Amino acid sequence: MSTASETSSIEFPAVPEPDEQVKRQAIARQEQLTKPAGALGRLEEVGVWVAARQGVCPPRPFARPRVVVFAGDHGVAAHGVSAYPSEVTGQMVRNFLDGGAAVNVLATTAGASVRVVDMAVDAETPAVVSARKVRRGSGSIDREDALAPEQVHAAVTAGRAIADEEVDSGADLLIAGDMGIGNTTPAAVLIAALTATEPVAVVGRGTGIDDQAWMRKTAAIRDALRRARKVLDDPVALLRTSAGADIAALSGFLAQAAIRRTPVLLDGVVVGAAAMVAEELAPGARQWWLASHRSAEPGGTLVLEHLDLAPLLDLGMRLGEGSGALTALPLVTAAVRVLGEMATFAEAGVGGPTEAEATGPAGVGGPQA
């Protein structure tokens, strides 16, 4: 069981609110652009969302979108819950560094750069990625804690520091990615615990497991969930018990990005699980996150519902790495440029809407605005 000091030893300042006045200015500008109000659908809403987070209308195109992939191994992977061996995590870290992974290709396409951080890979990795490494692998959460108390604190603190480093280096949009064989199992435990959902409703196929592995994964999540439910009142203890150093760092990273007024494009189910804990650590952080896509993992929809976020895409993706967020990034960029560069009726000398249309129900908004 956790103690009161476990939570209080990691304190986050209040999360700032997006700029409501700029949001109103952005909505008003959308209504003056040379198109019927609402005709570009969610592109209009996303443009307003970005303007409110940047605190300026029209919003600026992103100058330095940055992906940070948090890598770590999980002890539960040794119990047959994944289609791949745990050695793949370290191999994929090298693939990221060599530029050969999906995240690298998609980042290049979207105009983003990639950073990889080894938080708990069960292998030796280059110093450039392992400076903040907490341990090799995490505990098997169906039978033991993922981390020791000092390790969960180190991981959350590392995530916060990495967010600060990226923002201080000029990143104006952050994307969190994940890499770790077996990491959808702790993600499912966190989601089930925080949404009071039974294991069978959150267990997905992950890397493509067969029916036997699916049953083993469900049993592992069931056993881990019994342990997680005992510490639901303490998000740090929940990370210690049921997550791992990579997911704990992700939670700190996402919370700190919001505190630093930096918008985040959320990825799939593992990042989503970390985001749910981050919202517990820093209430209101979700206002700074935009959901890129709906993961094919069952838990992905539960994350979106819990955080009240509407995804931009639904392409059946389940890779992780930040791949879904990078696929959505060009849409976000387009939304920003439309709001900033499209002519108004007055600028173009084009007749505006009739009075009836101008006072009608069209407009932008919704849960993301």
C-alpha positions in Angstrom: 0.0 0.0 0.0 1.1 3.5 -0.6 1.5 6.2 2.0 0.6 9.9 1.9 4.2 10.8 1.4 4.6 8.9 -1.8 2.3 11.2 -3.7 3.3 14.4 -1.9 6.9 13.9 -2.6 6.2 14.5 -6.3 4.3 17.8 -6.6 3.2 19.5 -9.8 2.3 23.2 -10.0 -1.2 24.1 -11.2 -1.7 23.6 -14.9 -2.3 26.9 -16.7 -5.5 27.4 -18.7 -5.4 27.9 -22.5 -6.1 31.4 -23.6 -9.9 31.9 -23.7 -9.7 35.3 -25.3 -7.5 34.1 -28.1 -9.9 31.2 -28.6 -12.8 33.6 -29.1 -10.7 35.6 -31.6 -9.8 32.5 -33.5 -13.5 31.4 -33.7 -14.4 34.9 -35.0 -11.6 34.8 -37.6 -12.8 31.4 -38.8 -16.2 32.9 -39.4 -14.6 35.6 -41.6 -12.6 33.3 -43.9 -13.7 32.8 -47.5 -15.8 29.7 -46.9 -19.1 28.8 -45.3 -18.8 28.7 -41.5 -18.0 25.1 -40.5 -17.3 23.9 -44.0 -13.8 22.6 -43.1 -15.2 20.6 -40.2 -12.6 19.6 -37.6 -9.9 21.5 -39.4 -11.5 24.6 -38.1 -11.8 23.3 -34.6 -8.1 22.2 -34.5 -7.0 25.6 -35.8 -8.8 27.3 -32.9 -7.4 24.7 -30.5 -3.8 25.5 -31.5 -4.4 29.2 -31.4 -5.7 29.0 -27.8 -2.6 27.0 -26.7 -0.2 29.3 -28.5 -1.9 32.4 -27.1 -2.0 34.1 -30.4 -4.4 34.5 -33.3 -3.8 33.6 -36.1 -1.7 30.7 -34.8 1.9 30.2 -36.0 3.0 27.1 -38.0 5.0 24.8 -35.8 8.7 25.5 -36.1 10.1 22.5 -34.2 7.7 19.6 -33.7 9.5 17.0 -31.6 9.0 13.3 -31.0 10.4 11.7 -27.8 10.2 7.9 -27.8 10.4 6.3 -24.3 11.7 2.8 -24.4 11.6 0.1 -21.7 11.2 -3.6 -21.1 8.6 -5.2 -18.9 9.1 -8.4 -16.8 5.6 -9.6 -17.7 6.8 -10.2 -21.2 8.6 -13.3 -20.0 5.2 -14.9 -19.4 4.1 -15.2 -23.0 2.0 -12.0 -23.4 3.7 -10.8 -26.6 4.3 -12.2 -30.0 7.9 -10.9 -29.9 10.8 -11.6 -27.5 12.0 -8.8 -25.2 15.3 -8.6 -27.1 13.4 -6.7 -29.8 13.2 -3.6 -27.6 16.9 -3.0 -27.6 17.1 -3.9 -31.3 14.4 -1.3 -32.1 16.2 1.3 -30.1 19.2 0.8 -32.5 16.8 0.9 -35.4 15.4 4.3 -34.3 18.9 5.6 -34.0 19.8 4.3 -37.5 16.6 6.0 -38.9 15.0 2.8 -40.0 11.8 2.6 -38.1 8.3 3.8 -38.9 8.7 6.8 -36.5 11.7 8.0 -38.4 10.0 7.8 -41.8 6.8 9.4 -40.6 8.7 12.1 -38.7 10.6 13.0 -41.9 7.4 13.2 -43.8 5.7 15.4 -41.2 8.7 17.7 -40.6 9.4 16.5 -37.1 12.6 15.3 -35.4 13.0 12.2 -33.2 14.7 11.6 -29.8 14.9 8.2 -28.1 15.2 7.8 -24.4 16.1 4.4 -22.8 14.3 4.3 -19.4 14.4 0.5 -18.7 15.6 -1.4 -21.8 16.9 -4.8 -20.7 20.1 -4.4 -22.8 23.1 -2.1 -23.1 22.2 0.9 -25.3 24.3 3.9 -26.5 25.1 6.6 -23.9 23.2 9.1 -26.1 19.9 7.4 -25.1 20.7 5.9 -21.7 21.7 8.8 -19.6 18.5 8.7 -17.6 18.0 5.0 -17.5 16.4 3.8 -14.2 16.9 0.1 -14.5 17.1 -2.9 -16.9 13.5 -4.0 -17.3 10.6 -3.6 -14.9 9.1 -6.0 -12.5 6.5 -8.5 -13.6 3.4 -6.6 -12.5 1.2 -9.7 -12.1 3.2 -10.8 -9.1 5.5 -7.9 -8.0 5.8 -4.1 -8.2 7.1 -2.7 -11.5 9.5 -0.4 -9.7 11.0 0.4 -6.3 9.8 3.7 -4.7 13.0 5.5 -5.6 12.9 4.3 -9.2 9.4 5.5 -9.8 10.4 8.9 -8.5 13.5 8.9 -10.7 11.4 8.0 -13.8 8.7 10.6 -13.3 11.4 13.2 -12.6 13.2 12.2 -15.7 10.1 12.6 -17.8 9.6 16.1 -16.4 13.2 17.0 -17.1 13.0 15.8 -20.6 9.9 17.9 -21.3 11.7 20.9 -19.9 14.8 20.2 -22.1 12.7 20.0 -25.2 10.7 23.1 -24.5 13.8 25.0 -23.6 15.4 23.9 -26.8 12.6 25.4 -28.8 10.1 22.5 -29.3 6.7 24.0 -29.9 4.7 20.8 -30.3 5.6 17.6 -28.5 4.7 14.0 -29.5 5.3 11.2 -27.0 6.1 7.7 -28.3 6.6 4.3 -26.8 8.7 1.2 -27.5 8.7 -1.8 -25.3 7.8 -5.5 -25.8 5.0 -6.3 -23.4 4.1 -2.6 -22.7 0.4 -2.9 -23.7 0.0 -5.2 -20.7 0.8 -2.5 -18.1 -1.1 0.0 -20.2 -4.2 -2.2 -20.1 -3.8 -2.5 -16.3 -3.7 1.2 -15.8 -6.7 1.8 -18.1 -8.7 -0.9 -16.5 -7.9 0.4 -13.0 -8.7 4.0 -13.7 -11.9 3.3 -15.7 -13.2 0.5 -13.4 -13.2 -1.9 -16.4 -12.8 -5.6 -16.4 -9.7 -7.1 -18.0 -11.4 -8.8 -20.9 -12.7 -5.4 -22.1 -9.2 -3.9 -22.4 -7.0 -6.7 -23.6 -5.9 -6.3 -27.2 -3.8 -8.3 -29.5 -0.8 -6.0 -29.1 1.9 -7.1 -31.4 -0.4 -9.7 -33.0 -0.7 -12.5 -30.3 -2.7 -15.6 -30.9 -5.6 -16.9 -28.8 -3.4 -18.7 -26.3 -1.2 -15.7 -25.7 -4.4 -13.5 -25.4 -5.6 -15.7 -22.6 -2.2 -15.5 -20.8 -2.3 -11.8 -21.2 -5.8 -11.5 -19.8 -4.8 -13.6 -16.8 -1.7 -11.4 -16.2 -3.8 -8.3 -16.4 -6.4 -9.8 -14.0 -3.7 -10.5 -11.4 -2.0 -7.2 -11.9 -5.3 -5.4 -11.6 -5.9 -6.8 -8.1 -2.7 -5.2 -7.0 -3.4 -1.9 -8.8 -6.8 -1.4 -7.3 -5.2 -1.2 -3.8 -3.3 2.0 -4.7 -5.9 3.8 -6.9 -5.9 6.8 -4.6 -2.2 7.5 -5.4 -1.0 7.9 -9.0 2.6 7.6 -8.1 2.0 4.4 -6.3 -0.1 3.2 -9.2 2.9 3.8 -11.5 5.2 2.1 -9.1 3.0 -1.0 -8.8 1.6 -1.4 -12.3 3.5 0.6 -14.9 7.3 0.6 -15.5 10.0 3.3 -15.8 9.0 4.1 -19.4 5.4 4.7 -18.7 6.2 6.6 -15.5 8.5 8.8 -17.4 5.8 9.3 -20.1 3.4 10.4 -17.4 5.8 13.0 -16.0 6.6 14.2 -19.6 3.0 14.7 -20.5 2.1 16.5 -17.3 5.2 18.8 -17.5 4.4 19.7 -21.1 1.0 21.0 -20.0 2.6 23.0 -17.2 5.0 24.5 -19.8 2.1 25.5 -22.0 3.3 23.3 -24.8 0.7 21.4 -26.9 1.0 17.6 -27.2 -0.3 15.4 -29.9 -1.2 12.1 -28.1 -0.4 8.8 -29.8 -1.9 5.3 -29.0 -2.9 3.1 -26.1 0.4 3.1 -24.2 0.8 6.9 -24.3 -2.9 7.2 -23.6 -2.6 5.1 -20.4 0.3 7.3 -19.3 -1.8 10.4 -20.1 -4.6 9.1 -17.8 -2.1 8.9 -14.9 -0.6 12.3 -15.9 -4.1 13.9 -15.6 -4.2 12.5 -12.1 -0.8 13.9 -11.3 -1.6 17.3 -12.8 -5.3 17.9 -13.1 -6.2 19.9 -16.2 -3.2 18.7 -18.2 -5.5 17.1 -20.8 -6.5 20.6 -22.0 -3.1 20.7 -23.7 -3.4 17.4 -25.4 -4.9 16.7 -28.8 -5.8 13.1 -29.6 -4.2 12.0 -32.9 -6.0 8.8 -33.6 -8.2 6.0 -32.2 -6.0 3.0 -31.5 -7.1 -0.4 -32.7 -6.4 -1.6 -29.1 -9.7 -1.9 -27.1 -8.2 0.3 -24.4 -7.7 3.1 -26.8 -11.4 4.1 -26.9 -11.6 3.9 -23.1 -8.7 6.4 -22.9 -10.4 8.8 -25.2 -13.7 8.6 -23.4 -12.0 9.0 -20.0 -10.1 12.1 -21.1 -13.0 13.4 -23.2 -10.9 13.7 -26.3 -12.0 13.2 -29.9 -9.5 11.5 -32.2 -8.5 13.1 -35.6 -8.0 9.7 -37.3 -9.3 6.2 -37.1 -7.0 4.1 -39.3 -6.8 0.9 -37.3 -3.2 1.7 -36.2 -1.6 0.0 -33.2 2.1 0.3 -33.7 3.0 2.9 -31.1 6.3 4.8 -31.4 4.4 8.0 -32.0 3.3 6.8 -35.4 -0.3 7.7 -35.2 0.5 11.2 -33.9 2.9 11.7 -36.8 0.3 10.5 -39.3 -2.1 13.2 -37.9 0.5 16.0 -37.7 0.1 17.1 -41.3 -3.6 17.6 -40.6 -2.8 19.8 -37.6 -0.3 21.7 -39.7 -3.0 22.2 -42.4 -5.5 23.5 -39.8 -3.0 26.0 -38.5 -2.1 27.3 -42.0 -5.8 27.6 -43.0 -6.6 29.8 -40.0 -3.4 31.8 -40.4 -3.1 32.2 -44.2 -6.6 31.9 -45.8 -8.1 35.2 -46.9 -11.0 36.8 -45.1 -14.0 38.0 -47.1 -12.9 41.6 -46.7 -9.3 40.8 -47.8 -10.4 38.9 -50.9 -13.2 41.2 -51.8 -15.6 38.3 -51.6 -19.2 38.7 -50.4 -19.8 37.3 -47.0 -22.7 35.2 -45.7 -26.3 36.5 -45.6 -27.5 37.7 -42.2 -29.5 34.4 -41.8 -26.4 32.3 -42.3 -24.2 34.5 -40.2 -26.5 34.1 -37.2 -27.2 30.4 -37.8 -25.8 27.4 -35.8 -22.6 27.0 -37.7 -19.3 27.3 -35.8 -16.5 25.4 -34.2 -16.0 23.9 -30.8 -16.5 20.5 -29.3 -14.5 18.7 -26.6 -11.1 19.5 -28.1 -11.6 23.3 -28.6 
